[in-house]
Amino acid sequence: MTIVRLGYVAMSMELKNASPSKTMTFTQFKKIDDRRAAIRKLERIALLNLHNTLRVLKHNAASDIHFYRLSSRLIPLANHEELRDWNYLQPLKNSLREVGDFVKKHEMRVDFHPDHFVLLNSKQKEILKNSIKTLKMHYLLLKEMGISPTHRCVMHIGGNYKETEKSLEQFVENWMVVPRPIQNMIMLENDDTSFTLKDTLYLCEKLNIPLVFDYHHHLAHHQNDDWEKQWERVVQTWKHSPLPIKMHISSPKSNKAFRHHSDYVDIDMFVEFLKFIKGSIPQIDCMIEAKRKDEALFTLMKEIENREDIEAIDGSTFRLM
């Protein structure tokens, strides 16, 4: 028997005016003549993002949702080179701890997914340096929340640069300069254009990194590999993690736009995956990457409740029968 928990990404479609990703560009920042006033505005935006994050988390708790991806844009311009003197954590400490306390009280699993510009396999030292700096910000946010950073940050391998093997080895080489606490925070996922499940498994097994299997990505980019034959290897990458196995689930927008995410999850596609992994693990946490966010989760659960081969446990959790 396998327990499945569903989660969603950052934004709630049900809550109004609750974006946790409000931002401010550096161009806008520079237009404010008083630099201190500009920084205070940044801090107000960050505090609003954290306030909205707490609103979303309360919505999740009321809806029995135990798995959630925090926005990586909580603090606008946090890592901008022109703001290196800004101690952005100081004015946010109380709000960050409030978010963390709520997460722990309700035993939620939360994590991050940095933007695509975080490239740990880049040959350019400046890009690598900035990528590590961005990951450090995620690490510090989790620490200030009082949440263990271990396996809380999923990311892609990086650029392929038209040379898959060299790109993989560049990741290995660069990994040696990533601080150990940040290494421990990382999970890797297979992508839909550059690195297949097998490519990602190579790094995860070599460097002891958990692999987040993205089923949709695999269907879009698999080079005739059967994911079923690799499933046990995926499971083994999680053997040292304190967290349950995690995966991503989404559905193609259309056959023509196969790589684009649909508004909702195709339940037949999802159940086809679940039938195979049933019984192979005690629990799996599935992050829904659909355009309609929590609405897609609620819609999927309604469909699940009508099935005889699945037993709903609460608003986002079910058991494969």
Secondary structure, DSSP 8 states (H G I E B T S, - for coil): -EEEEEEEES--SSSSS--S-----HHHHHT-S-HHHHHHHHHHHHHHHHHHHHHHHHHHHHTT--EEE--TTSSTTTT-GGGTT--TTGGGHHHHHHHHHHHHHTT-EEEB---TT--TT-S-HHHHHHHHHHHHHHHHHHHHHT---TT-EEEE----TT-HHHHHHHHHHHHTTS-HHHHTTEEEE--SSS--HHHHHHHHHHHT--EEEEHHHHHHS-TT--HHHHHHHHHHTTTT-SS-EEEEE--BS-STTTTSB-SS--HHHHHHHHHHHTTTSSEEEEEE--TTHHHHHHHHHHHHHT-SSEEE-SSSEEEE-
